[in-house]
Amino acid sequence: MPPKKAPVQEKKTLLGRPGNNLKIGIVGLPNVGKSSFFNVLSETDLGKAANFPYATINPEEARIPVPDTRFEWLCDLYKPASRVPAFLTCIDIAGLTAGASTGAGLGNAFLSHVRAVDGIFQVVRAFDDAEVIHVEGDVNPLRDMEIIQTELRLKDIEWVEKSLDNLKKSGRSLGNTSLADKAKKEEIAVVEKILKVLTVDGKDIRKAEWNNKEIDVVNGLQLLTAKPVTYLVNLSEKDYVRKKNKWLPKIKQWIDENNPGDPLIPFSVALEERLAQMSPEEKKEEEAKVGANSALPKITQAGYTSLDLIRYFTCGPDEVRAWTIRKGTKAPQAAGVIHSDFENKFVCGEIMSYDDLKEYGSETAVKSAGKLRQQGKPYEMIDGDIAYWKAGG
């Protein structure tokens, strides 16, 4: 008997909006350091840091360059006239208070801002400072994390119940025989499962197991708890430098119990604000002196990765540029990020890997070694590919 063919593994659909222009939002209670963090991250004074809730009403937006040693190396090799790194688009969202899901404070507007982003940096306050009031009266990161999780979940439950209601209303007249009726019934079943995950299982949507059909329905609902979360714990400079804070082990345990696998990054807005005032040389000296580095590069990279983003490069004497695409993007769509014509009239891509270029030292040497590949429409881009696109006239 011929050997059985291994079943073809279905490619997993990603949770979240399709597309490459994804954004991450900074979320947290008021006065935890969100706007100050946004300012140092974006090197701007856009987010108005102020010692009262609701200092940030309109979401501010900034594009943060994503640090990448490969990009730096390519710039050194090609010495281009212009250098364009990959960016992470970051939005500063006003503080979320208990009761936001029912519209308390400016709740509904904030939650719509959260709905408009694709991932979340959740800033958690673990520093004591009598000068900076806490909206809940005292510093307790676990309670704060609980409030945010509850508010996002309650809003999702309300949204899902509404959708289910509408689906059932429009499904009443179904004759149960046509394909459209069958599809509608399947959709109702998935939305019921989503509601069960939120209410009975008490889980965030991104922590449940979904198949591709279900993910399509989840994505259509644009749920708040389906968005990836990176927890950023704001410590005092002293605690950050000595890598010790009484809350950190408890926060880690809370994440392990509630949202296992979500990244946790300790940082100190106070230190970042000091470093932000310095020249690159002074900054290096200060980091060596205090014995701790800025956490901003790590945070930016974590946000980029959480959105399933990767980058490919185009290189030449005029420009070295990193282009952001989502994991799993095929060659024509990757070319389309540069210009829609490249996608519509796609012929092929000449592709080499960054590792090969680094090993062989020049494009010519990569070609001679037979490592330059011609790739057609089915090719799925790999992080670090260097591409030259060919498009028809």
Salt bridges, closest charged atoms under 4 A:
GLU61 OE1 - LYS23 NZ 3.60
ASP68 OD2 - ARG70 NH2 3.12
ASP68 OD2 - ARG311 NH1 3.12
GLU72 OE1 - ARG83 NH2 2.79
ASP118 OD1 - ARG17 NE 2.80
ASP138 OD1 - ARG143 NH1 2.53
ASP144 OD2 - HIS134 NE2 2.86
ASP144 OD1 - ARG143 NH2 3.08
GLU158 OE1 - LYS155 NZ 3.36
ASP165 OD2 - LYS169 NZ 3.63
GLU186 OE2 - LYS182 NZ 3.49
GLU186 OE1 - LYS213 NZ 3.76
GLU192 OE2 - LYS168 NZ 3.20
ASP201 OD1 - LYS196 NZ 3.06
ASP204 OD1 - ARG153 NE 2.96
ASP204 OD2 - ARG206 NH1 2.89
GLU214 OE1 - LYS193 NZ 3.21
GLU237 OE2 - ARG274 NH2 2.76
ASP239 OD1 - ARG242 NH2 3.05
ASP256 OD2 - LYS252 NZ 2.94
ASP262 OD2 - ARG206 NH2 2.56
ASP262 OD1 - LYS207 NZ 2.84
GLU286 OE2 - ARG274 NH2 3.01
GLU286 OE1 - LYS289 NZ 3.81
ASP308 OD2 - ARG326 NH2 3.93
ASP308 OD1 - LYS327 NZ 3.66
GLU319 OE2 - ARG321 NH1 3.69
GLU350 OE2 - LYS390 NZ 3.22
GLU380 OE1 - LYS11 NZ 3.72
ASP383 OD2 - ARG70 NH1 3.19
ASP385 OD1 - ARG373 NH2 3.90
